[in-house]
């Protein structure tokens, strides 16, 4: 179990990552909507977004207490 300080740090990082994920969503949508969008840039942003989603899931798992059935 994480200490209260570790939990606070994890929650702060989680909030930051979720915000970056939302920002990437907006950036990807804007790029795709513009004519002559840079496909490589869109792919890079999508890859970063996937990494962030995985990291968010990992942190959420750290914050969720294990339930032994």
N, C-alpha and C positions, 0 to 999 in steps of 0.2 A: 504494500500500500504506500502511496506517495505521501510525503509530509505535506502539511498545509502550504508551505512555501513552494514546493515542487508542483503541487496542484495549481497554485496561482500562476506559476510560470507557464505550465502546460496550457491553462485556459487562455492566457494572454497570447501565446503562440498560436493557439487554435483560432482565436478571433482574427489575428493578423493574416493567417493563411486563408481563412474563409473570405476575408475582404479582398485579398489578392486574387482569389479564385473568381469572385464576382467581377472584379475589375477586368480580368482576362476575358471573361464572358463578353463584356461590353466591347472590349478592344477587338476581339475576334469578329463580333457581329458588325462592327463599324468597318473593319477591313474587308469583310466579305461583301458588304453592301456597296463599297466603292468600286467604280469601274477600274479594271486593270489592277486588281488586288494582287499583292505579292504572295503567291501561293506558298513559297518557302517560309515566309514570315508567319503566315497563318498556321502552317504545320508546326513551327517552333512554339508558337503560343499554345496550340492545342496540346503539344507534348508537355509543356510546363504545367498546363492546367491538369493533365492527368497525374503528373507527379504530385501536385498540390492535393488533389483528391485522395491519393494514396496516403500522403502524410497526414491529412485531416483524419482519415479513417484510423490510422495508427494511433494518433493522439487520443481520439475518442475512445479507442479500446483501452488505452492506458488509464483514462479517467473513469471508465466503467468498472465497478467492482465485479470481481469474478463471483459467479453464483454456482456453487457446487450442488449438483442435482443428486 
